[in-house]
Amino acid sequence: MALKIRMQRHGGKGAPVYRLVVCESATRRDGRFVEILGIYNPKPRGKDKEHMLKLDRIELWLKIGAKPSDTARTLISRARKGTPAVVASPTPVAAEAAPTA
């Protein structure tokens, strides 16, 4: 059976978190999987990271012959480059006047 690298949706309503998994191509979106390769959080808050992927395991599965979906391919290429998908602009800090003595 053909293997695919694709995403499974988890999380709550309006707060999705996706797992990047290896599974057989005939399984359901959130069905059985062979291995979890990482997570993707499209709405990170605070110190949460947008994606954490096991690139060494992804490389192994690609060499074995697993085919990534379009979205999975995009996430893998972003992780290889090491660039975040969304770059937050720094917020300006108001300068406080020090009291003079």
N, C-alpha and C positions, 0 to 999 in steps of 0.2 A: 504494500500500500504506500502511496506517496505521502511524504511528510511535509508539513507546512509550518512556518514560523508566523504566528499571528497573535492578535490581542484578544484577551478575555476581559469583559467589563465587570467590575466590582464596585463597591462603594454605594453610597446612598443616592436618593433622588436629588439631582442637581449638583452632586459632588462625586463625579466618576473618578475611579482609579482603575487603570488597566494593567493587566499582567501580560507580559510578552512570553508566550509559551510555544513549545514544539508539540504538535499534535498531528494525527492522521487527517487527511484532507476531507474525509467523509463525516467527521464528528461535528456536533453542534458548536456554536460559537462559544458557549460557556460549558461545554462538555468535558469529556476525559482528555487528559494531556499526558505527554511523556515526561516533560521537564519544564520547570519555570526558569526563564532566562533573565527576568528582570521585571521592573515595574515602571509605569509611566503615569505621572500625575499631571493632567492638563491644567489644573488650578492649584498650584502650590501656594501654601500660606506660611508665612514666617520663615522658619529655617528648613522647611521641607524642600527637597530637591525635585526638579521636574522629572528626571529619569535616572534610574540606577540599573544599568545593564551589565551582565556578565559577558564581556566581549570575548573572552577566551572560549567560553562554552558556545557562544554564537558562531564563532569561527569553526569550531569542531562540527557543529550541525550543518553549516553551509558546505563544508568539505564532504560530509557524508551524503549530501544531496537534498537537504531540506530547502524548499523554496519560500522566501519571505513574501508576505503580502506587500502591497504598495506602501501602506502606512508603516509597517514594520521595517521595510527597507529604508524609509526616510528617517525613522528613529535611530536605526543602526548607524546610518551615515552621520547623523548629528553627534552621536556618542563617540564615534571614531574621531571626528574633528575636535571634539571637546568644547564646542561652542554651545552656549545655552540658546534655546529657541527664542526666549523672550528676555531681552536685556532691560532691566529696570533702571530708570534714570535716577540718580541720587537726589534726595530731597534736600533743599537748601536749609541750613541750620541758621536760625536767627541768632545774631551776635548779641550777647547780653553785655550791657554796659557795667563795668566794674565800678563800685562806689569808690570815690576818691576820698582820702583821709586828710 
